[in-house]
Amino acid sequence: MPIRRLPPETVNRIAAGEVVERPASAIKELVENALDAGATRVEVEAHGGGLTRILVADDGCGLSPDELLLAVERHATSKLSPQEDGTWDLLRIATLGFRGEALPSIGSVARLSISSRAKGASDAHSLLVEGGAMGQPAPAAFPGPHGARVEVRDLFYATPARLKFMKSERSEAMAIAEEIKRQAMAHEAVGFTLDLDGKRVLRLSAEHPGPDGRLARLAAVLGRDFQDNAILIDQERDGVRLTGFAGLPTYSRGNAAHQYLFVNGRPVRDRLLQGALRAAYADYLARDRHPTAALYLELDPTQVDVNVHPAKAEVRFRDPALVRGLLIGALRHSLAAAGHRASTTVAAAALGGFRPQGGPSPAGFSAWSAGGWTPSAPQPHTGVLPGLTQVSARVEPSFGEVLEQAVAYADHSPASQPGYVDPIDHPLGAARAQLHETYVVAQTRDGIIIVDQHAAHERLVYERMKVEMAGGGVARQALLLPEVVELDPAEAERVVAKADELAEMGLIVEGFGPGAVLVRETPALLGETDAGALIRDIADDLSENGQALALKERMAEVCGTMACHGSIRAGRRLTGAEMNALLRQMEATPHSGQCNHGRPTYVELKLADIERLFGRR
């Protein structure tokens, strides 16, 4: 079979298959061009899922007529320049784009129109490219003082086979919206608008650069609930800085779709993030719950390779262990600082349950009879309600006795001592009652707290067990016969390389020739365990996340079970002192706002919200 040189138009169409996978990919490339041009406002329109028409307009620096011709030539870019010695540095890339492939790739499979006015120029020009056939720049109207408008029509008309693999228009439109949201989260100082089929679906004004502006942008994209339940992340290690926001454990989701990572302003998808989040939240969430987070990494461009994926959706770090350690450490530090805080969505759900839903009607409680409640037989009316004239079971002292007791207590009570803090002023307030021998009701200055006594004490016991294990080390049990576990040679090498870390958790392993690991001791906490299955799970974790999460999670699960059995059970009656002691311990214990499975341990209802339930506000 002879070797043939492909014509340029065919080469461009092949390249377009990698760079422009779908309409959202084309929009991503065009938006990144706008951002690299210094735009402060980006407007995006899409019709027919982006297959019929795409328009991306910006107020960037714009293009001159000569630059228009170069912009649609393959591998022509303004993002790279030669160094003094004439070489081209592909490691120090500070822009989103750099290959010069997007516009020629789009022009080879669609009808492309570019109109632009360069900053400082008086005239605007446009250029047409249809299926790879390029026209010449011509004078054109342009609405703004400078910027560019890129219009793409009939995407993939020149490659009909690709159209057969497109999803529905709705699916493509959703992908476009998701891409714009990611770009908007990465660049809070830029305003974005998105119109789909003539309908405005996204309008984001520019925010001030910095944490406050970034959180406002995240709230506009992810919702106010994220803003109310996010904790600030800001840590730096060895020249790598991590900022952003992560959700409280009780503000978790059923999938990992709300986890975002941005590297030097570039939205990326990286398994490193998922593994780090899983490790950081391992103590707080069940395996089927996922945290929400928007994390931003800033590091020297030479420490990250962005040229490893055709669509630049993935990156490769020079020191992935440093980045992973920073992610996990920063998240754990911020989670610990959050203390006993629980998400506001818990209170919102509780208030929603209180609101009337087919309860008493204006006709009064008699209307409940239809639901199965039958009032007792009416008593003869005597003018006095039964029971009010009877002596109560508790002997009430006279007013004089009460006054004497109050004066004596005031002279010797804790409140009269210096430094006294009224329990009601504590974050979780003062215990007032216990309901159903399961829930503690406490009063604060501006609301009430309802605590699940079993879930709360379970968390307290679990945290104490963790401290004791960290202080005294993990007890180990020696296997009567050391077990040999056969693995892939690369997997075995990874496990043996982590032998010291595993030993700290009570698992003693050593190499046993190529492709095998010898297990001598296991954590006593696990009891009888399948050492082979444990090692294979650890090997999978090391391959995917670089950490032995399986062992940590198993030990955490056992600790959680032990804590569950060693905690105050539901159904136990507590004294007032015990209830207040539980509240004070919760305030002093990190992560006490959720149990070991990520469920809330308490609900806070503000007085203002309760008043709204009764129409007082």
C-alpha positions in Angstrom: 0.0 0.0 0.0 1.7 3.3 -1.1 2.2 6.2 1.3 0.3 9.4 0.1 0.7 13.0 1.2 -2.7 14.3 2.3 -4.0 17.6 0.9 -4.2 20.5 3.4 -8.0 20.6 3.5 -8.1 16.9 4.5 -5.4 17.5 7.1 -7.5 20.3 8.6 -10.6 18.2 8.7 -8.8 15.4 10.5 -7.4 18.0 13.0 -10.9 19.4 13.4 -12.1 16.0 14.6 -9.8 16.3 17.6 -10.1 20.0 18.4 -13.8 20.5 17.5 -15.5 17.4 18.8 -18.9 19.0 19.3 -20.4 22.5 19.3 -19.4 23.0 22.9 -15.8 22.4 21.9 -15.9 25.1 19.2 -17.4 27.6 21.6 -14.7 26.7 24.2 -12.0 27.5 21.7 -13.7 30.8 20.6 -14.3 31.9 24.2 -10.6 31.2 25.1 -9.5 33.3 22.1 -11.7 36.1 23.4 -10.2 35.9 26.9 -6.7 35.8 25.6 -7.5 39.0 23.7 -8.2 40.7 26.9 -12.0 40.8 26.7 -14.0 42.1 29.7 -17.3 41.0 28.2 -18.1 37.8 26.2 -21.5 37.2 24.5 -22.4 33.8 23.2 -25.4 32.8 21.1 -26.2 29.3 19.8 -29.1 27.9 17.7 -30.0 24.3 17.1 -27.7 23.1 19.7 -24.8 25.0 18.1 -25.0 23.0 14.9 -27.1 25.7 13.0 -25.4 28.8 14.3 -22.9 30.0 16.8 -21.9 33.6 17.6 -19.2 34.6 20.0 -18.7 38.4 20.4 -16.1 40.1 22.6 -14.6 43.5 23.4 -11.0 42.4 23.2 -8.1 43.9 21.3 -9.4 42.9 17.9 -7.7 42.0 14.6 -6.2 43.9 11.7 -6.9 42.8 8.1 -3.5 41.2 7.9 -4.1 39.4 11.2 -7.4 38.1 9.9 -5.7 36.2 7.1 -3.1 34.8 9.5 -5.7 33.8 12.1 -7.3 31.2 9.8 -4.0 29.7 8.8 -3.0 26.5 10.5 -0.5 26.9 13.4 -0.5 30.7 13.2 -0.9 32.2 16.7 -0.2 35.4 18.6 0.3 33.4 21.9 3.9 32.2 21.3 7.0 34.2 20.4 10.6 33.2 19.8 13.1 33.7 22.6 16.4 35.6 22.2 18.2 32.5 20.9 15.5 31.9 18.3 13.9 28.9 20.1 10.2 28.6 20.9 9.4 27.8 24.6 6.4 25.4 24.9 6.8 25.0 28.7 6.2 28.6 29.8 2.6 29.0 28.4 0.6 31.7 30.1 -2.3 31.9 27.7 -5.3 29.6 27.3 -4.6 28.9 23.6 -1.3 28.5 21.9 -1.5 26.0 19.0 -3.2 28.1 16.4 -5.6 25.2 15.4 -9.0 26.4 16.5 -10.1 28.8 13.7 -8.6 26.8 10.8 -10.2 23.6 12.2 -13.6 25.2 12.5 -13.3 26.9 9.1 -12.6 23.5 7.5 -15.8 21.9 8.6 -18.2 24.9 8.7 -19.0 28.3 7.3 -16.9 30.7 9.3 -17.2 34.5 9.4 -14.9 36.8 11.4 -15.5 40.5 11.7 -13.2 42.6 13.8 -12.0 46.1 14.6 -8.5 46.4 16.1 -8.0 48.7 19.1 -7.2 52.1 17.8 -8.3 51.4 14.3 -11.0 53.4 12.6 -12.2 50.7 10.1 -13.5 47.2 10.7 -13.0 44.2 8.3 -14.5 40.7 7.9 -13.3 37.4 6.5 -15.3 34.4 5.2 -14.1 30.7 5.3 -16.3 28.0 3.9 -15.3 24.4 4.1 -11.6 25.3 4.1 -12.0 27.8 1.2 -10.7 31.2 2.4 -11.8 34.5 1.0 -10.2 37.9 1.4 -10.7 40.6 4.1 -13.3 43.2 3.2 -14.6 46.3 4.9 -17.5 45.6 7.3 -19.7 47.1 9.9 -18.8 46.5 13.5 -20.9 47.7 16.5 -18.1 48.4 19.1 -14.9 50.4 19.3 -12.8 47.3 19.2 -13.2 43.5 19.5 -14.3 40.6 17.4 -17.4 38.7 16.3 -17.0 35.1 15.2 -20.0 33.5 13.6 -20.1 29.8 12.7 -22.9 28.4 10.6 -23.7 24.8 9.6 -21.1 23.2 11.8 -19.8 19.9 10.3 -21.6 20.4 7.0 -18.4 19.5 5.3 -18.1 16.3 7.3 -21.6 14.8 7.2 -20.4 11.6 8.9 -19.7 13.6 12.0 -23.2 14.9 12.2 -24.5 11.4 12.6 -22.7 11.1 16.0 -24.1 14.3 17.4 -26.5 14.1 20.3 -29.9 15.8 20.4 -30.1 19.6 20.2 -31.1 19.7 23.8 -28.0 17.7 24.9 -25.7 19.8 22.8 -27.3 23.0 24.3 -26.7 21.7 27.8 -23.1 21.0 27.0 -22.7 24.5 25.7 -24.2 26.0 28.9 -21.9 23.8 31.1 -18.9 25.0 29.1 -19.8 28.7 29.5 -20.4 28.2 33.2 -16.9 26.7 33.6 -15.3 29.6 31.8 -17.4 32.1 33.9 -16.3 30.4 37.1 -12.6 30.6 36.0 -12.8 34.3 35.1 -15.0 36.2 37.5 -13.7 39.6 36.3 -15.3 39.0 32.8 -19.0 39.4 32.1 -20.7 36.6 30.2 -24.1 36.2 28.5 -25.5 33.1 26.8 -28.5 32.9 24.5 -29.8 29.6 23.3 -32.3 29.6 20.5 -33.0 33.3 21.1 -33.6 32.9 24.8 -31.3 34.4 27.4 -30.3 31.6 29.8 -27.3 33.1 31.4 -26.4 36.7 32.3 -23.3 37.2 34.5 -22.0 40.7 35.2 -18.3 41.2 35.8 -17.2 40.8 39.5 -14.3 42.3 41.4 -11.2 40.1 41.3 -10.6 38.3 44.5 -12.3 35.9 46.9 -15.5 38.0 47.4 -16.0 38.5 43.7 -15.2 34.8 43.0 -17.7 33.6 45.6 -20.4 36.0 44.1 -19.7 34.5 40.6 -19.9 30.9 42.0 -23.2 31.8 43.7 -24.6 33.1 40.4 -23.6 29.8 38.7 -24.0 27.2 41.4 -26.7 28.8 43.4 -27.1 30.7 46.6 -27.0 27.5 48.6 -23.4 27.0 47.6 -22.5 30.5 48.8 -24.2 29.9 52.1 -22.5 26.6 52.7 -19.0 27.1 51.3 -15.8 27.4 53.2 -12.9 29.4 52.0 -9.7 27.6 50.9 -6.4 29.5 50.7 -3.1 27.7 51.2 0.3 27.8 49.6 3.1 25.3 49.5 6.4 25.4 47.7 5.3 28.0 45.1 1.9 26.3 44.5 -1.2 28.2 45.7 -4.6 26.8 46.2 -7.6 29.0 46.6 -11.4 28.5 46.1 -14.4 27.2 48.0 -15.5 23.8 49.1 -19.0 22.8 50.4 -19.7 21.7 54.0 -20.0 17.9 54.4 -23.7 18.2 55.0 -24.0 20.1 51.7 -23.1 17.0 49.6 -24.5 15.7 46.3 -25.3 12.3 44.8 -22.6 12.6 42.1 -19.3 14.3 41.4 -20.7 16.7 38.8 -20.2 19.7 41.0 -16.5 19.4 41.5 -14.4 21.9 39.5 -10.7 22.4 39.1 -9.0 25.4 37.4 -5.2 25.5 36.8 -3.8 28.9 36.0 -7.3 30.1 34.9 -7.9 27.0 32.7 -10.8 24.7 33.4 -9.5 21.1 33.5 -10.8 17.7 34.4 -8.4 15.7 36.4 -8.7 12.5 38.4 -6.3 14.1 40.9 -9.1 16.4 42.1 -11.6 13.6 42.6 -9.1 11.5 44.6 -8.0 14.5 46.7 -11.6 15.4 47.5 -12.5 11.8 48.3 -9.5 11.6 50.7 -10.2 14.9 52.4 -13.9 14.1 53.0 -13.4 10.5 53.9 -14.2 11.1 57.5 -17.4 13.0 56.8 -19.2 11.4 53.9 -20.5 8.0 52.9 -19.1 6.5 49.8 -22.2 7.3 47.8 -22.1 11.1 48.6 -19.8 13.6 46.9 -18.7 17.0 48.1 -19.0 20.2 46.0 -16.0 22.3 45.3 -14.5 24.9 43.0 -10.7 25.0 43.5 -8.1 27.2 41.8 -4.5 26.2 41.4 -1.9 28.8 40.6 1.7 27.7 39.9 4.6 28.5 37.6 3.7 27.5 34.0 6.9 25.5 33.8 5.5 23.2 36.6 2.5 22.1 34.6 2.2 20.7 31.0 -0.9 21.9 29.3 0.0 20.3 25.9 -1.0 16.8 26.7 -4.6 16.7 25.4 -6.0 17.8 22.0 -8.7 19.9 23.6 -6.4 21.0 26.5 -8.9 19.6 28.9 -6.3 17.7 30.9 -2.9 18.8 32.3 0.1 17.0 33.8 1.9 18.3 36.9 5.6 18.0 37.3 5.2 17.2 41.0 1.8 15.6 41.3 2.5 14.5 44.9 3.0 18.1 45.9 -0.3 19.2 44.3 -2.2 16.2 45.8 -0.8 16.9 49.3 -1.7 20.6 49.1 -5.2 19.8 48.0 -5.9 17.3 50.8 -4.1 19.3 53.5 -5.8 22.6 52.6 -9.3 21.0 52.5 -8.8 19.2 55.8 -7.5 22.4 57.4 -10.5 24.4 56.2 -13.0 21.6 57.2 -11.5 21.5 60.7 -11.8 25.3 61.0 -15.5 25.0 60.1 -16.0 23.2 63.5 -19.6 22.1 64.2 -21.1 24.2 61.4 -23.9 22.4 59.4 -25.4 23.4 56.1 -28.3 25.9 55.8 -30.1 23.5 53.5 -30.8 21.3 56.5 -32.8 24.1 58.2 -34.6 24.9 55.0 -35.7 21.3 54.6 -36.9 21.3 58.2 -38.9 24.5 57.8 -40.4 23.1 54.6 -41.7 20.1 56.6 -43.3 22.5 59.1 -45.3 24.4 56.5 -49.0 23.3 56.2 -49.6 20.6 53.6 -53.2 19.5 53.9 -53.3 20.1 57.7 -55.9 21.8 59.7 -58.4 23.7 57.7 -60.1 27.0 58.5 -63.0 24.9 59.9 -60.8 24.0 62.8 -59.5 20.7 64.3 -62.9 19.1 63.6 -61.9 18.9 60.0 -59.3 16.3 61.0 -62.0 13.7 61.7 -61.9 12.9 58.1 -58.3 11.8 58.6 -59.2 9.3 61.3 -58.9 11.4 64.4 -62.0 11.2 66.6 -62.4 13.7 69.4 -63.5 12.6 72.8 -67.2 12.9 73.8 -68.1 16.5 74.7 -68.2 17.3 78.4 -71.0 19.3 80.0 -70.1 22.9 80.0 -69.5 24.1 83.6 -67.6 27.3 82.8 -64.3 25.9 84.1 -62.1 23.6 82.0 -61.4 20.2 83.6 -58.2 20.0 85.6 -57.6 23.7 86.1 -59.1 23.7 89.6 -57.1 20.6 90.7 -53.9 20.6 92.7 -50.9 19.8 90.4 -48.7 16.9 91.0 -45.7 19.2 91.8 -46.1 21.2 94.9 -45.7 24.9 94.0 -44.2 27.1 96.7 -46.0 30.3 97.7 -44.9 33.6 96.2 -43.0 34.6 99.3 -41.0 31.4 99.3 -40.2 31.9 95.6 -38.9 35.4 96.3 -36.7 34.2 99.1 -35.2 31.4 97.1 -34.6 33.8 94.1 -32.7 36.2 96.3 -30.6 33.4 97.9 -29.8 31.9 94.5 -28.8 35.3 93.0 -26.2 35.7 95.7 -24.5 32.3 95.1 -25.5 31.3 91.6 -22.9 30.9 88.8 -24.3 33.9 87.0 -23.1 36.1 89.9 -19.5 34.9 89.4 -17.1 36.9 87.1 -16.6 35.5 83.6 -19.9 33.7 83.6 -21.4 33.1 80.2 -25.1 32.4 79.9 -25.6 29.0 78.2 -28.1 30.7 75.8 -25.2 32.7 74.4 -23.2 29.6 73.4 -23.4 28.7 69.6 -25.7 25.7 70.3 -27.5 27.5 73.1 -29.0 26.1 76.4 -30.9 22.8 76.6 -34.6 23.2 77.3 -36.1 19.8 76.7 -35.8 16.3 75.3 -38.3 15.0 72.8 -39.1 11.3 72.3 -36.0 10.5 74.3 -34.0 11.1 71.1 -33.9 14.8 70.3 -32.5 17.6 72.4 -34.1 21.0 72.0 -32.0 24.0 72.9 -32.7 27.7 72.8 -30.3 30.3 71.4 -30.6 34.1 71.4 -32.2 34.1 67.9 -33.7 30.7 67.4 -33.8 27.0 68.5 -31.5 24.0 68.0 -32.7 20.4 67.6 -30.0 17.8 68.1 -30.1 14.1 67.3 -28.4 12.9 70.5 -27.3 9.6 69.0 -25.8 11.0 65.8 -24.1 13.8 67.7 -22.5 11.6 70.4 -21.5 9.1 67.7 -19.4 11.8 66.1 -17.9 12.9 69.4 -16.8 9.3 70.2 -15.4 8.8 66.7 -13.3 12.0 66.9 -12.0 10.9 70.3 -11.1 7.5 68.9 -9.1 9.1 66.1 -7.1 11.2 68.5 -6.3 8.2 70.6 -5.2 6.2 67.6 -3.0 9.0 66.4 -1.4 9.3 69.8 -0.9 5.7 70.6 -0.4 4.3 67.1 -2.5 1.6 65.4 -2.4 -1.8 67.1 -1.4 -4.6 64.7 -2.1 -8.3 64.6 0.4 -10.7 63.0 -0.9 -13.3 60.5 -0.2 -16.9 61.5 0.9 -17.5 58.0 2.0 -14.5 56.0 -0.2 -14.1 52.9 1.3 -13.6 49.4 -0.8 -11.5 47.1 -0.1 -11.6 43.4 -0.5 -8.3 41.5 0.6 -6.7 38.2 4.3 -5.8 38.6 3.6 -2.1 38.4 0.9 -2.4 41.0 3.1 -4.4 43.3 5.8 -1.8 43.0 3.4 1.0 43.9 2.2 -0.9 47.0 5.7 -1.7 48.2 6.7 2.0 47.7 4.0 3.0 50.2 5.1 0.4 52.8 6.1 3.0 55.4 2.8 4.9 55.0 0.8 1.6 55.3 2.8 0.6 58.4 1.6 3.8 60.2 -1.9 2.4 59.7 -1.0 -1.0 61.0 -0.5 -2.9 57.7 3.0 -4.4 57.3 3.9 -5.4 53.7 7.1 -6.2 51.8 8.0 -7.1 48.3 8.0 -10.8 47.4 9.6 -10.9 44.0 8.2 -9.3 40.8 4.5 -9.0 40.8 3.9 -10.1 44.4 3.4 -8.5 47.9 3.8 -10.3 51.2 1.4 -9.3 54.0 2.8 -10.0 57.5 0.5 -7.9 59.8 -2.8 -6.2 59.5 -4.6 -3.6 61.7 -6.1 -5.2 64.8 -9.0 -2.9 64.4 -10.2 -4.8 61.3 -10.3 -8.2 63.0 -10.4 -11.0 60.5 -10.0 -9.5 57.1 -9.3 -10.6 53.6 -5.7 -9.4 53.2 -5.7 -10.2 49.5 -8.8 -8.2 48.7 -7.5 -5.3 50.9 -4.1 -5.2 49.1 -5.9 -5.3 45.7 -8.2 -2.4 46.7 -5.1 -0.4 47.9 -3.4 -1.1 44.6 -6.4 0.2 42.7 -6.5 3.4 44.9 -2.7 4.0 44.4 -3.2 3.6 40.7 -6.1 6.0 40.5 -5.5 8.5 43.3 -2.0 7.9 44.5 -3.2 7.1 48.1 -4.2 4.0 50.0 -7.8 5.2 50.6 -9.2 1.7 50.8 -7.4 1.0 54.1 -8.2 4.4 55.6 -11.9 4.0 54.7 -12.1 0.5 56.1 -10.6 1.6 59.4 -12.8 4.7 59.4 -15.8 2.4 58.8 -14.8 0.2 61.8 -14.2 3.2 64.0 -17.6 4.5 62.9 -19.3 1.2 63.8 -17.5 1.1 67.2 -18.5 4.8 67.8 -22.1 4.0 66.9 -22.3 1.2 69.5 -20.4 3.2 72.1 -22.5 6.4 71.9 -25.7 7.5 73.6 -28.5 5.5 72.1 -31.8 6.9 71.0 -34.4 6.3 73.6 -32.2 7.1 76.6 -33.5 9.9 78.8 -30.9 12.6 79.5 -30.8 15.0 82.4 -30.5 18.8 81.8 -26.8 18.7 82.8 -26.1 15.8 80.4 -27.9 17.6 77.5 -25.9 20.8 78.1 -22.7 18.8 78.4 -23.4 17.2 75.0 -24.0 20.7 73.5 -20.7 22.0 74.9 -18.8 19.0 73.6 -20.2 19.4 70.2 -19.1 23.1 70.1 -15.5 22.0 71.1 -15.3 19.1 68.7 -14.4 19.5 65.0 -16.8 18.2 62.4 -19.6 17.6 65.0 -22.1 19.1 62.6 -22.4 15.8 60.8 -22.3 12.2 61.8 -19.8 9.7 60.3 -22.2 9.2 57.4 -22.5 12.8 56.4 -25.9 13.3 57.9 -26.5 16.4 60.0 -26.4 16.1 63.8 -28.4 19.2 64.5 -30.9 21.6 62.8 -31.0 25.3 63.6 -34.2 27.2 63.1 -34.0 31.0 63.3 -36.7 32.8 65.2 -37.4 35.0 62.2 -38.2 31.9 60.1 -40.4 30.4 62.8 -42.3 33.7 63.0 -42.9 33.5 59.3 -44.5 30.1 59.7 -47.1 31.7 62.0 -47.5 34.8 59.8 -45.8 37.1 62.2 -43.5 38.4 59.5 
